[in-house]
Amino acid sequence: MTSNLAIFASGGGSNAEAIIEYFKNSDLGNVALIVTNNENAKVIDRAQNHEIPFYILEAGELEEGEFSDVLIAMEIDFVVLAGFLKKIPQDILAAYPQKIVNIHPALLPNYGGKGMYGKNVHEAVKAAGDTESGITIHYVNENYDEGQVIVQQKVSLAPTDDALEIANKVLALEHEFYPKTIASLLS
């Protein structure tokens, strides 16, 4: 049975694109909906290019606690966060136990929590002088970046790597491993 996926994204949507492409001809999953909280997000263009329905959340709509009804009505089976910068409310967590995943651009528990996304993470990794970084794919719970870890992948860093170079190395891991991990969870 093919699972209907909803991807939540707030920005460019490069991970959404990688997931859409991966599942394009798959029996496991189908990207059935893109959800964003940003009416100017590039992920909307990606949704339109692939003829995938998209939903732009109104201010406060997610927090009102009834968005799970929209997902259920659209027969969504699995929720994927891909650069979504809002906390997932309890109604969605309850409707989708162990069926909401997120990707974090660092090796959790390091560099996680509120405000730790994108450039902020990579600058913190650089400032700490870490010799490796990577990705953490995890289940989503009520706290930022504290859900059960599903998989981590590491990449070596050179002392000369700046935050942008770290970001590019980590993004390559995201695009390679996030779709594959989602597929393994669906199978």
C-alpha positions in Angstrom: 0.0 0.0 0.0 1.3 3.4 -1.0 1.6 5.9 1.9 0.6 9.5 1.3 3.2 11.9 2.6 2.9 15.5 3.6 6.0 17.6 3.6 6.2 20.6 5.9 8.8 23.2 4.8 9.3 26.9 5.6 11.9 27.8 3.0 13.6 26.8 -0.2 12.6 23.1 -0.1 15.7 21.4 -1.5 15.0 18.4 0.8 11.4 18.5 -0.3 12.6 18.3 -3.9 14.9 15.4 -3.1 12.1 13.5 -1.5 9.6 14.3 -4.3 12.1 13.0 -6.9 12.9 9.9 -4.8 9.3 8.9 -4.5 8.2 9.9 -8.0 7.9 6.3 -9.2 7.7 4.5 -5.9 5.1 2.1 -4.6 6.1 3.0 -1.1 5.2 6.6 -0.9 3.6 9.5 -2.7 4.1 13.2 -1.8 0.5 14.2 -1.6 0.7 17.6 0.1 3.2 20.4 0.8 2.5 22.5 3.8 4.3 25.8 4.5 3.9 28.7 7.0 5.6 31.1 4.6 3.7 32.4 1.6 7.0 33.4 -0.1 8.7 30.0 0.4 10.4 28.6 -2.7 8.9 25.2 -1.7 5.6 26.4 -3.2 7.3 26.7 -6.6 8.6 23.2 -6.2 5.1 21.9 -5.4 3.6 23.7 -8.4 6.4 22.4 -10.7 5.4 18.8 -9.6 1.7 19.5 -9.6 1.5 18.7 -5.9 -1.2 20.4 -3.8 0.1 22.9 -1.3 -1.3 24.6 1.8 -0.2 27.9 3.2 -0.9 28.1 6.9 -2.5 31.2 8.2 -0.8 32.9 11.2 -1.8 30.9 14.3 -3.6 28.2 12.4 -1.2 25.5 13.4 -1.3 26.4 17.0 -5.1 26.4 17.1 -5.0 22.6 17.4 -7.2 21.4 14.5 -4.8 21.1 11.6 -4.7 17.3 12.1 -8.2 17.3 10.8 -7.0 18.7 7.5 -4.2 16.1 7.2 -6.6 13.3 8.0 -9.2 14.6 5.5 -6.5 14.5 2.8 -5.7 10.9 3.8 -2.1 11.8 4.8 -0.3 8.7 6.4 3.1 10.2 7.2 4.5 13.7 7.9 8.0 14.8 6.9 9.5 18.0 8.3 12.0 19.4 5.9 13.2 22.8 7.2 9.9 23.6 8.9 10.5 26.2 11.6 7.4 25.8 13.7 6.8 23.4 16.6 4.3 20.6 15.7 1.3 20.9 18.0 -0.1 18.1 20.2 -3.1 17.4 18.0 -0.8 16.4 15.1 1.6 14.5 17.4 -1.4 12.5 18.7 -2.9 11.8 15.3 0.5 10.6 13.9 2.4 8.7 16.6 5.8 7.7 15.3 4.8 8.9 11.9 6.4 12.4 11.9 10.0 12.7 11.2 12.5 15.6 11.0 16.0 16.1 9.8 18.4 18.2 11.8 21.7 19.5 10.2 23.9 18.4 13.0 24.7 15.4 15.2 22.1 15.7 18.0 22.0 16.2 20.9 24.6 18.8 19.9 23.4 22.0 18.4 19.7 21.3 18.7 16.8 23.2 20.2 14.8 26.4 19.5 16.6 28.7 17.1 19.1 26.1 16.1 18.5 25.7 12.3 20.4 26.4 9.1 23.2 28.8 9.3 23.0 29.1 13.1 23.8 25.4 13.4 26.8 25.5 11.0 28.2 28.6 12.6 28.0 26.9 16.0 29.8 23.8 14.7 32.5 26.0 13.2 32.9 28.1 16.4 33.3 24.9 18.4 36.1 23.7 16.1 34.4 20.3 15.5 36.2 17.9 13.2 32.9 16.3 12.0 29.3 17.2 11.6 26.4 15.5 9.9 22.7 14.9 10.0 20.2 13.4 12.5 16.9 12.0 11.3 14.6 11.6 14.2 11.0 11.2 15.2 9.2 14.4 16.3 7.9 14.9 19.8 6.7 17.9 21.8 10.3 19.3 22.2 12.5 20.7 19.5 15.1 18.1 18.3 14.5 15.7 21.2 12.6 12.9 19.5 14.0 9.4 19.2 17.0 9.3 16.8 16.4 7.1 13.8 19.7 7.5 12.0 22.8 9.8 12.0 25.3 10.2 9.2 28.6 12.0 9.6 30.9 14.0 7.4 34.5 15.0 8.2 35.3 18.7 8.4 38.6 20.4 7.5 39.9 23.1 9.8 39.6 25.5 6.9 35.9 24.8 6.3 33.7 27.9 6.9 30.0 27.7 7.9 29.0 27.7 4.2 31.3 24.8 3.3 30.0 22.9 6.4 26.4 23.6 5.3 27.1 22.3 1.7 28.7 19.0 3.1 25.8 18.5 5.4 23.2 19.3 2.7 24.7 16.6 0.5 24.1 14.1 3.3 20.5 15.3 3.8 19.6 14.9 0.1 21.2 11.4 0.0 19.9 9.9 3.2 16.6 11.6 4.1 14.6 10.1 1.2 16.2 6.6 1.8 15.4 6.7 5.5 11.8 7.7 4.9 11.5 4.8 2.4 12.9 2.4 5.0 10.4 3.6 7.6 7.5 3.1 5.1 8.5 -0.4 4.0 
